């Protein structure tokens, strides 16, 4: 008795309200501040992974992970549910896409969700399947920071204090990059200039949203759509009733469109360290799908992926007559394709110049290609100082 009593009507209502609150917490985590910089952070997320959480609107920190069909978002079962819908490709394949800067097709394997050009190092695309491969959750420090500035953020918006809000957003994203690294491009790992630019850009996107009446109206509409969701199944196999889900998708679509307008202004676009305005919608939909796929039946999930344009096509990796090289930052091996000028190291995220020859270390004999903008590095193999002219 007691522990296994049958729930009454009041208990069922409480359970339904709890489910709605969990869904709301999840929706508020879907921060589109990963949208135009490369996320979800998209968003993800080990690599980027399934924990590509955002900050919540106006400084709202992420709540507890939502229950999704008996699996906690970010858990192993949750990731398997999502991947079952996404259908990952075989090893040795890469997402089909082409660079919007130089036009080159993607040929080499990408081990992160952020797909960079093999020829000019521009951010080309975002791979939702890669984003969902990791189930490592973030630590508590980011949530603590977000919750600590919540009241101040709301007060700044109420007072029309954009400068104060911007500084709070910078604090938030500095903590985000530090404590949720799997949700941010791996370029932030060892490139301080990129990291600073990313934080500034995300903060400015946050300001644009928080002080835009249309964007805030859409946030309120989004909350109402989430509260209007109905669920089928048991508490362990909970799925959303489709006809209550698609109105939410419509609101999210208009929300993305408004964010695209806000982020597309010359002032904000110039702050984006990845120059990835073309991926604004892709990051937003990737973030949304990661949050909701596990609460959908497979057929509805497939429809959502089609609606979001996230049905990935994969092609075999094409090494061709590429030259094996070694990153001067981490020592990892990569392939330099004929005609390539720069590449982002998949191991450490540094941008590597590949237009010239490799440099040898006179101390250990190792060879390396120096990171862009760098004339000297500590040899990644023996730590001797190596310069473009040799060893010092």
C-alpha positions in Angstrom: 0.0 0.0 0.0 1.1 3.6 -0.4 4.1 3.1 -2.6 2.1 1.4 -5.4 -1.3 3.0 -4.9 -3.3 3.7 -8.1 -3.1 7.4 -9.0 -6.4 9.3 -8.7 -7.6 12.1 -10.8 -5.6 14.7 -8.8 -2.4 12.7 -9.3 -3.0 12.5 -13.1 -3.5 16.2 -13.3 -0.3 16.8 -11.3 1.5 14.4 -13.7 0.2 16.2 -16.7 1.2 19.6 -15.3 4.6 18.2 -14.4 5.0 17.0 -18.0 4.1 20.4 -19.4 6.5 22.1 -17.0 9.3 19.7 -18.1 8.5 20.5 -21.8 8.5 24.2 -21.0 11.9 23.9 -19.3 13.1 22.1 -22.4 11.7 24.7 -24.8 13.4 27.5 -22.8 16.7 25.7 -23.1 16.4 25.9 -26.9 18.5 29.0 -27.0 19.0 30.2 -30.6 22.2 31.9 -29.6 23.9 29.0 -31.3 22.0 29.7 -34.5 24.3 31.8 -36.4 27.7 31.1 -34.9 27.9 27.4 -35.0 26.0 26.0 -31.7 23.5 24.3 -30.9 25.5 24.9 -30.1 24.5 23.8 -32.8 24.7 23.0 -31.1 26.3 19.4 -29.2 26.3 18.3 -28.1 32.4 14.7 -26.4 32.0 16.6 -29.8 29.0 18.9 -29.8 26.4 16.3 -28.9 22.9 16.1 -27.5 23.5 18.5 -24.7 23.6 21.6 -26.9 21.7 23.6 -24.4 21.1 27.3 -24.5 20.7 30.0 -22.0 16.9 30.6 -22.1 15.4 33.9 -23.0 16.4 37.0 -21.0 18.9 35.1 -18.9 16.7 32.1 -18.0 19.0 29.2 -17.2 18.3 25.7 -18.2 16.1 23.6 -15.9 16.3 19.9 -15.2 16.6 17.7 -18.3 13.1 16.9 -19.6 11.8 13.4 -19.6 11.4 12.1 -23.1 9.7 8.8 -23.5 11.3 7.5 -20.4 14.8 8.8 -21.4 16.4 12.0 -20.1 17.5 14.4 -22.8 21.2 13.9 -23.1 21.2 10.3 -21.8 22.3 7.2 -23.7 18.7 6.0 -24.3 17.7 9.5 -25.5 20.5 9.6 -28.0 19.7 6.2 -29.3 16.1 7.2 -29.8 17.1 10.3 -31.7 19.7 8.4 -33.8 17.1 5.8 -34.6 15.1 8.5 -36.4 18.1 10.2 -38.0 19.6 7.0 -39.2 23.4 7.6 -39.1 25.5 6.7 -42.2 28.2 4.1 -42.4 31.8 5.0 -41.4 33.9 6.6 -44.1 31.1 8.9 -45.3 30.7 12.6 -45.1 27.7 14.9 -45.3 27.1 16.1 -48.8 27.5 19.9 -48.8 29.5 22.7 -50.6 31.2 25.7 -49.3 29.3 29.0 -49.7 32.6 30.9 -49.8 34.8 29.0 -52.3 32.2 26.6 -53.7 34.3 23.5 -53.0 32.4 20.3 -52.1 33.1 18.7 -48.7 35.4 15.7 -49.2 37.1 14.8 -45.9 35.6 13.3 -42.9 34.3 15.6 -40.1 34.4 14.3 -36.6 32.4 17.2 -35.1 28.9 18.6 -35.8 30.5 21.7 -37.3 31.5 21.0 -40.9 34.3 23.2 -42.1 35.5 23.6 -45.7 38.5 21.4 -46.7 39.9 24.2 -48.9 39.3 27.6 -47.1 38.3 26.6 -43.6 34.9 28.4 -43.8 32.0 27.0 -41.8 30.0 25.1 -44.4 27.2 23.2 -42.5 26.0 21.6 -39.3 25.5 17.9 -39.0 22.6 17.0 -36.6 23.6 13.3 -36.6 27.1 14.2 -35.3 25.5 16.5 -32.8 23.5 13.6 -31.3 26.4 11.1 -31.0 27.5 12.2 -27.5 25.6 11.8 -24.3 28.0 13.6 -21.9 26.0 16.2 -19.9 27.5 19.6 -18.8 28.5 20.4 -15.3 26.4 22.5 -13.0 28.5 25.7 -13.2 26.8 27.1 -16.3 23.3 26.6 -14.8 24.5 28.3 -11.6 25.8 31.3 -13.6 22.6 31.5 -15.6 20.4 31.4 -12.5 22.6 33.9 -10.7 22.0 36.6 -13.3 18.4 35.9 -14.0 16.9 38.6 -11.9 19.5 41.2 -13.1 18.7 40.3 -16.7 15.0 40.8 -16.3 15.6 44.1 -14.5 17.9 45.3 -17.3 15.2 44.5 -19.9 12.5 46.2 -17.9 14.7 49.3 -17.5 15.7 49.3 -21.2 19.3 48.9 -20.2 20.8 47.2 -23.3 24.4 47.8 -22.2 23.8 46.2 -18.8 22.0 43.3 -20.4 24.9 42.9 -22.9 27.4 42.6 -20.1 25.3 40.0 -18.4 25.0 38.0 -21.6 28.8 38.1 -22.0 29.1 36.6 -18.5 26.6 34.0 -19.4 28.4 32.9 -22.6 31.8 33.0 -21.1 30.5 30.4 -18.7 28.7 28.6 -21.5 31.9 28.2 -23.5 33.9 27.1 -20.5 31.4 24.7 -19.0 29.5 23.4 -22.0 32.3 23.0 -24.6 30.6 20.2 -26.4 27.9 22.6 -27.5 30.3 25.1 -29.1 32.5 24.8 -32.2 35.8 23.2 -31.4 37.5 26.3 -32.7 36.8 27.9 -29.3 39.0 25.3 -27.5 42.4 26.7 -28.4 41.7 30.0 -30.2 41.3 32.8 -27.7 40.5 35.3 -30.4 37.7 33.1 -31.8 36.4 32.5 -28.3 36.2 36.2 -27.5 34.5 36.9 -30.8 32.0 34.1 -30.2 31.0 35.4 -26.8 30.6 39.0 -28.1 28.5 37.8 -31.0 26.2 35.6 -28.9 25.8 38.4 -26.4 24.7 40.8 -29.2 22.3 38.3 -30.6 20.8 38.0 -27.1 20.4 41.8 -26.8 18.7 41.9 -30.2 16.1 39.3 -29.2 15.5 40.6 -25.7 14.8 44.2 -26.8 12.8 43.3 -30.0 9.0 43.4 -29.3 8.2 41.1 -32.2 10.8 38.5 -31.0 9.4 38.7 -27.4 5.9 38.3 -28.6 6.9 35.1 -30.4 8.5 33.9 -27.2 5.2 34.3 -25.4 3.4 32.6 -28.2 5.9 29.7 -28.0 5.2 29.3 -24.3 1.5 29.0 -24.9 2.0 26.5 -27.7 4.1 24.3 -25.4 1.4 24.5 -22.7 -1.1 23.5 -25.2 0.7 20.2 -26.0 -1.2 17.0 -25.3 0.4 13.6 -24.8 -0.3 10.0 -25.6 1.0 6.8 -24.0 2.1 5.9 -20.5 4.5 7.9 -18.4 7.3 5.7 -19.6 6.4 5.9 -23.3 5.1 9.5 -23.5 4.7 11.0 -27.0 3.1 14.3 -28.2 -0.2 14.2 -29.9 0.7 15.3 -33.5 -2.1 17.8 -34.1 -1.0 19.8 -31.0 2.7 19.7 -32.0 2.5 21.3 -35.5 1.2 24.6 -34.3 4.3 24.8 -32.1 6.4 24.1 -35.2 4.6 26.9 -37.0 5.5 29.3 -34.2 9.1 28.2 -34.2 9.3 28.7 -37.9 8.2 32.3 -37.5 10.5 32.7 -34.6 13.5 31.6 -36.7 12.5 34.0 -39.4 12.5 36.9 -37.0 15.8 35.9 -35.6 17.2 35.6 -39.1 16.2 39.2 -39.7 17.7 40.4 -36.4 21.0 38.5 -36.9 21.2 39.5 -40.6 21.9 43.2 -39.9 25.3 44.4 -41.0 26.3 45.3 -37.4 25.5 41.9 -35.9 26.6 39.9 -38.9 30.0 41.5 -38.8 30.5 40.1 -35.3 30.0 36.5 -36.3 33.5 34.8 -36.2 32.3 32.0 -38.5 30.5 34.3 -41.0 27.7 31.7 -40.9 24.5 33.7 -41.4 23.5 31.1 -44.0 23.2 28.6 -41.3 20.9 30.6 -39.0 17.9 28.4 -39.7 19.9 25.2 -39.7 21.2 25.8 -36.2 17.8 26.8 -35.0 16.0 23.7 -36.4 18.9 21.5 -35.2 18.5 22.8 -31.7 14.7 22.4 -31.8 14.9 18.8 -33.2 17.4 17.7 -30.6 15.0 18.9 -27.9 11.8 17.3 -29.2 12.5 14.3 -31.4 12.5 11.9 -28.5 9.0 13.0 -27.6 7.6 12.3 -31.1 6.6 9.1 -32.8 9.1 8.0 -35.6 6.8 9.1 -38.4 6.2 12.5 -36.9 9.9 12.8 -36.2 10.7 12.0 -39.8 8.2 14.7 -41.0 9.8 17.2 -38.7 13.3 16.5 -40.1 11.9 16.9 -43.6 10.2 20.2 -42.6 13.4 21.4 -41.1 15.6 20.4 -44.0 17.7 18.1 -41.8 17.5 14.9 -43.8 21.2 14.5 -44.4 22.7 12.8 -47.5 26.1 11.3 -47.1 28.8 10.5 -49.7 32.1 8.6 -49.5 35.1 10.5 -48.1 37.4 11.5 -51.0 41.0 11.7 -50.0 42.1 11.7 -53.6 45.8 12.4 -53.8 45.8 14.5 -50.6 49.0 15.0 -48.7 49.2 13.8 -45.1 50.2 16.6 -42.7 50.5 17.3 -39.0 48.9 20.1 -37.0 51.4 22.4 -35.5 49.1 22.9 -32.6 48.2 19.4 -31.5 50.3 17.2 -33.7 47.3 15.4 -35.1 47.4 14.1 -38.6 45.1 15.5 -41.3 44.9 15.5 -45.1 45.7 18.6 -47.2 43.9 18.3 -50.6 45.4 19.7 -53.7 44.6 23.4 -54.0 43.6 23.8 -50.4 44.7 27.0 -48.6 43.4 26.4 -45.0 41.7 23.8 -43.0 40.3 23.6 -39.4 42.0 20.8 -37.4 39.4 18.3 -36.4 41.5 17.5 -33.3 42.1 20.9 -31.7 40.0 23.4 -33.8 43.0 25.6 -34.9 42.9 27.0 -38.4 45.9 25.6 -40.2 47.5 27.2 -43.3 48.2 24.4 -45.8 49.3 26.5 -48.8 53.0 26.1 -48.0 55.2 23.2 -47.1 55.5 21.6 -43.7 58.1 22.8 -41.3 60.5 20.3 -39.6 61.5 20.4 -36.0 65.4 20.4 -35.7 65.1 18.9 -32.2 63.0 15.7 -32.8 62.6 15.7 -36.6 58.8 15.9 -36.5 57.1 17.8 -39.2 54.1 20.2 -38.8 52.0 22.8 -40.5 51.7 26.0 -38.5 48.4 27.5 -37.4 47.2 30.5 -39.4 48.7 33.8 -38.1 51.4 32.0 -36.1 55.1 32.3 -36.9 56.3 30.1 -34.0 54.9 27.2 -31.9 56.1 24.8 -29.3 56.7 21.5 -31.2 53.6 19.3 -30.4 56.0 16.3 -30.2 58.9 17.5 -28.1 57.9 21.1 -27.1 61.0 22.7 -28.7 60.3 26.2 -30.1 59.8 26.0 -33.8 59.6 29.0 -36.1 59.1 29.4 -39.8 62.8 29.8 -40.1 63.6 26.7 -38.0 64.3 26.1 -34.3 65.4 28.6 -31.7 
